[in-house]
Amino acid sequence: MGVVCVTVVLVVAVIVGVGAGWLARLDQATWPAAATRAAVAFAATVTLFGVAVTAVTGILTVVLE
């Protein structure tokens, strides 16, 4: 189950990163700037999922004790 969850998170993060890079290029950004925006979007998505998982785990730990 854990491998599936990690795979889903990474696929979603890649889609978000590609979308951010594509939108940056549509906005006439240079390739390095678009790549930076894509990388920031990817990292932010992974971080957000990590924070959400940590919060839900903490809440479930307290509730199920």
C-alpha positions in Angstrom: 0.0 0.0 0.0 2.9 2.4 0.8 4.5 2.0 -2.6 1.2 2.8 -4.3 0.7 5.9 -2.2 4.2 7.2 -2.9 3.8 6.5 -6.6 0.5 8.5 -6.7 2.1 11.4 -4.9 5.1 11.4 -7.2 2.8 11.2 -10.3 0.7 14.1 -9.1 3.8 16.1 -8.3 5.3 15.5 -11.7 2.0 16.6 -13.4 1.9 19.7 -11.3 5.6 20.5 -12.1 5.0 19.9 -15.9 2.0 22.1 -15.8 3.8 24.9 -14.0 6.7 24.7 -16.4 4.4 24.7 -19.4 2.5 27.7 -18.0 5.8 29.5 -17.4 6.8 28.9 -21.0 3.4 30.2 -22.2 4.2 33.3 -20.1 7.4 33.8 -22.2 9.7 32.7 -19.4 13.1 31.5 -20.4 13.9 27.7 -20.2 15.9 28.1 -16.9 13.2 30.2 -15.3 10.5 27.7 -16.4 12.5 24.8 -15.1 12.9 26.6 -11.8 9.2 27.2 -11.5 8.5 23.6 -12.3 11.0 22.4 -9.7 9.5 24.7 -7.1 6.0 23.5 -7.9 7.1 19.8 -7.7 8.8 20.4 -4.4 5.9 22.3 -3.0 3.5 19.5 -4.0 5.6 16.8 -2.3 6.0 18.9 0.8 2.2 19.6 1.0 1.5 15.9 0.7 4.0 15.2 3.4 2.5 17.7 5.7 -1.0 16.4 5.1 0.1 12.8 5.8 1.9 13.8 9.0 -1.2 15.7 10.2 -3.6 12.9 9.4 -1.3 10.4 11.1 -1.0 12.5 14.2 -4.8 13.0 14.4 -5.5 9.3 13.9 -2.9 8.4 16.5 -4.7 10.5 19.1 -8.2 9.5 18.1 -7.5 5.7 17.9 -5.6 5.5 21.2 
